[in-house]
Amino acid sequence: MTEAIKTDVLIIGAGPAGLFAVFELGLLDMKTHLVDILDKPGGQCAELYPEKPIYDIPAVPFVTGQGLVDALMAQIKPFHPEFHLNEMVETIEKIGDPLFRVTTDTGRVFEAKVVVIGAGGGSFQPKRPPIAGIEAYEGKSVFYAVRQMEKFRDKKLLIIGGGDSALDWTLNLQPIASHLTLLHRRDEFRAAPDSVNKMRALVADKEMDFVLGQVMHLEGDNGQVKAAVVKSAKGEQLSLACDAVLPFFGLTMKLGPVANWGITLEKDLIPVDTEKFETSVPGIFAIGDINTYPGKLQLILSGFHEAALMAQQAYHYVFPDKKLVFQYTTSSTSLQKKLGVS
Ligand SMILES: Cc1cc2nc3c(=O)[nH]c(=O)nc-3n(C[C@H](O)[C@H](O)[C@H](O)COP(=O)(O)OP(=O)(O)OC[C@H]3O[C@@H](n4cnc5c(N)ncnc54)[C@H](O)[C@@H]3O)c2cc1C
């Protein structure tokens, strides 16, 4: 069997909640390893909306998704967390009191005194639209997320969908695209009314097109789309020339292996108490979007708060004989030493 990596705390998921947990645990001298399915830290912020602005991080009036992740990475640097990316945690086994053996799909094994599940919505995947043969274009000219807006500069874009993502990317990409068409099957949207009004104003000014209909198939070669053949709401067949297609049909949140970890679940979420954010298994905590409790808000700031309280209880498992003394970073020289600032 592969030799286990021993750590105080194993964090599953390197989204904002998992990243901030490194900071709170680090202040209390707990060593962390993180595992994430994605190829980079940051969870939804990095994967789904790196260039979109976030306005509700306390004391940060404006930051992009990626900007927030970069700031969190800088903040946790003094604690030297170890990342294991492109790996999915498959099993958690209780082998002590508490001590857990955690294995990933690459066969890596951890032994951790505490496990923190920060798995967000699980392994999230974009919903694929029902267009036959679309797989051949994925990653080449069909994209389910915008990682870099520049990639779409001077391109003919077709955005499909009627939710916030479709409308937001329509407004963000329209100024840099050579031409943009938004395609939706009906003239009703599940998006912020302000975004819908802005989109309609651009259409009225002939700055972009809005088409009611559904894609039947794509035309192109070697993964490069040239046109989308669309059946309009009036039943006509249209050919919309495009260099890239961006379907935004929402996400399928696949809970994945979390369901098999022997933890009580409630509608695919993990119920926790609001003092320690501990699951039904002592020593296993759940923070961020994956947990549920009365009044839960799936916001980044909730995950930060939950990480701070979780760390207080985790300390007692990792250092059962030590007393925990509450300290401020502004005034504690010992905390400042850990942060490398004094
Ligand atoms: C378009 C959009 C805009 C948003 N805007 C805001 C906003 O303005 N303000 C705000 O507060 N919130 C916003 N949110 C919500 C916010 O992004 C989430 O609340 C936040 O990302 C949750 O953080 P998390 O760390 O709990 O989970 P996530 O960010 O979902 O990260 C969880 C991570 O766990 C990993 N994972 C899951 N299962 C496993 C496994 N078995 N093994 C290994 N890794 C695993 C996933 O790959 C993922 O990287 C927005 C969300 C979206 C989609």
The ligand as a Tripos MOL2 file, in Angstrom:
@<TRIPOS>MOLECULE
LIG
   53    58     1     0     0
SMALL
NO_CHARGES

@<TRIPOS>ATOM
      1 C1        -21.5110   33.0000  -11.2660 C.3       1 LIG1
      2 C2        -21.4000   33.0180   -9.7630 C.ar      1 LIG1
      3 C3        -21.2800   34.2230   -9.1040 C.ar      1 LIG1
      4 C4        -21.1600   34.2510   -7.7110 C.ar      1 LIG1
      5 N1        -21.0570   35.4640   -7.0660 N.ar      1 LIG1
      6 C5        -20.9040   35.5040   -5.7230 C.ar      1 LIG1
      7 C6        -20.7840   36.7540   -5.0430 C.ar      1 LIG1
      8 O1        -20.8250   37.8170   -5.6590 O.2       1 LIG1
      9 N2        -20.6110   36.7250   -3.6760 N.ar      1 LIG1
     10 C7        -20.5740   35.5510   -2.9630 C.ar      1 LIG1
     11 O2        -20.3780   35.5850   -1.7420 O.2       1 LIG1
     12 N3        -20.7180   34.3440   -3.5960 N.ar      1 LIG1
     13 C8        -20.8850   34.3070   -4.9480 C.ar      1 LIG1
     14 N4        -21.0310   33.0930   -5.5710 N.ar      1 LIG1
     15 C9        -21.0660   31.8720   -4.7350 C.3       1 LIG1
     16 C10       -19.6350   31.4930   -4.2930 C.3       1 LIG1
     17 O3        -18.7930   31.3250   -5.4210 O.3       1 LIG1
     18 C11       -19.7130   30.2330   -3.4590 C.3       1 LIG1
     19 O4        -20.4810   30.4930   -2.3080 O.3       1 LIG1
     20 C12       -18.2990   29.8010   -3.0440 C.3       1 LIG1
     21 O5        -17.4890   29.5120   -4.1580 O.3       1 LIG1
     22 C13       -18.3870   28.5610   -2.1430 C.3       1 LIG1
     23 O6        -17.0910   28.2560   -1.7520 O.3       1 LIG1
     24 P1        -16.6940   26.7740   -1.3040 P.3       1 LIG1
     25 O7        -15.2430   26.8460   -0.9840 O.co2     1 LIG1
     26 O8        -17.6490   26.3120   -0.2730 O.co2     1 LIG1
     27 O9        -16.9740   25.8400   -2.5750 O.3       1 LIG1
     28 P2        -16.4900   25.8800   -4.1070 P.3       1 LIG1
     29 O10       -16.0500   27.2340   -4.5180 O.co2     1 LIG1
     30 O11       -17.5890   25.2150   -4.8550 O.co2     1 LIG1
     31 O12       -15.2200   24.9300   -4.0900 O.3       1 LIG1
     32 C14       -15.3670   23.5680   -3.7820 C.3       1 LIG1
     33 C15       -14.2010   22.8000   -4.3660 C.3       1 LIG1
     34 O13       -14.2690   21.4440   -3.9070 O.3       1 LIG1
     35 C16       -13.8120   20.5880   -4.9430 C.3       1 LIG1
     36 N5        -14.3150   19.2380   -4.6880 N.ar      1 LIG1
     37 C17       -15.6020   18.8220   -4.5920 C.ar      1 LIG1
     38 N6        -15.6580   17.5050   -4.3090 N.ar      1 LIG1
     39 C18       -14.3670   17.0820   -4.2090 C.ar      1 LIG1
     40 C19       -13.7470   15.8160   -3.9720 C.ar      1 LIG1
     41 N7        -14.4660   14.7110   -3.7310 N.pl3     1 LIG1
     42 N8        -12.3820   15.7500   -3.9830 N.ar      1 LIG1
     43 C20       -11.6270   16.8370   -4.2340 C.ar      1 LIG1
     44 N9        -12.1650   18.0670   -4.4620 N.ar      1 LIG1
     45 C21       -13.5110   18.1760   -4.4630 C.ar      1 LIG1
     46 C22       -14.3700   21.2330   -6.2130 C.3       1 LIG1
     47 O14       -13.5960   20.8500   -7.3560 O.3       1 LIG1
     48 C23       -14.2160   22.7330   -5.8870 C.3       1 LIG1
     49 O15       -13.0140   23.2770   -6.4000 O.3       1 LIG1
     50 C24       -21.1600   33.0350   -6.9630 C.ar      1 LIG1
     51 C25       -21.2660   31.8070   -7.6310 C.ar      1 LIG1
     52 C26       -21.3790   31.7910   -9.0160 C.ar      1 LIG1
     53 C27       -21.5100   30.4640   -9.7200 C.3       1 LIG1
@<TRIPOS>BOND
     1     1     2 1
     2     2     3 ar
     3     2    52 ar
     4     3     4 ar
     5     4     5 ar
     6     4    50 ar
     7     5     6 ar
     8     6     7 ar
     9     6    13 1
    10     7     8 2
    11     7     9 ar
    12     9    10 ar
    13    10    11 2
    14    10    12 ar
    15    12    13 ar
    16    13    14 ar
    17    14    15 1
    18    14    50 ar
    19    15    16 1
    20    16    17 1
    21    16    18 1
    22    18    19 1
    23    18    20 1
    24    20    21 1
    25    20    22 1
    26    22    23 1
    27    23    24 1
    28    24    25 2
    29    24    26 1
    30    24    27 1
    31    27    28 1
    32    28    29 2
    33    28    30 1
    34    28    31 1
    35    31    32 1
    36    32    33 1
    37    33    34 1
    38    33    48 1
    39    34    35 1
    40    35    36 1
    41    35    46 1
    42    36    37 ar
    43    36    45 ar
    44    37    38 ar
    45    38    39 ar
    46    39    40 ar
    47    39    45 ar
    48    40    41 1
    49    40    42 ar
    50    42    43 ar
    51    43    44 ar
    52    44    45 ar
    53    46    47 1
    54    46    48 1
    55    48    49 1
    56    50    51 ar
    57    51    52 ar
    58    52    53 1
@<TRIPOS>SUBSTRUCTURE
     1 LIG1         1 GROUP 0 **** ****
